[in-house]
Structure formats: structure tokens, C-alpha cells
Amino acid sequence: MIYWISTIAICGILTLSSVSYIFHTPTITGVRELGFPDFFRIQLAVLKLIAVIVLVIPSIPNQLKEWAYAGVALFFLTAIIAHVAHKDSHLITIINIIFLLLLATSSYYLKLES
């Protein structure tokens, strides 16, 4: 139960983030202000959606899911570093740390279910 709750929550966050990266003008502007080029924003959006698919489909091998977890952790770590370097609100960092903890919970409980 904890696995699915944490996994669905992370997948929801990733999906909303992907959609925001593609369609939400303030997010697009914010990514540019952080110094990232547009191709990187699109690349992140696509990779986040791929991670969602990998994490949600039960028949996908756990080894591939572990790669998805690693990639998503890298997304969150990159976001933390970018926002700290940009001197954004500490709240953004705290939120990304919470997302990392949620991701770790999902990963931990996947291993317990295996």
C-alpha cells in the first residue's frame, strides 16, 4: 500500500511537472531564468513522462525501475542545485527534498515487495 501511494504521488508530481515544462509560460520562463536551454526543458519533460510509465507499469522489470528512480533523483538534485545557485526561496529546496524522500520511500517499498 505504501509503495503504491508513494509511487502514484511521485508519478503525479512528475506528470504535472512535465506538462508545466511544455505548456505553462511562467514555468518555461523560470527554466530559462535558471540558465537552462529550451531543448533541456523539453528533454526533461519527455524523460519524466518515460519515468512515469516505467514506474507505474507493474510488469516492467525492477532493474529498469531502479534506473528510473536514479534518473528522477537526478532531476530533483539538479533542481535543488539550480534553485540554490539562483538564490530562490528555501521553500523550493525544501519541497524538492520532500520529493526526494517520497521517491526514496517508493524505491524502498518496491524492494520490499520484490
Secondary structure, 3 states (H helix, E strand, C coil): CHHHHHHHHHHHHHHHHHHHHHHCHHHHHHHHHCCCCHHHHHHHHHHHHHHHHHHHCCCCCHHHHHHHHHHHHHHHHHHHHHHHHCCCCHHHHHHHHHHHHHHHHHHHHHHHHC
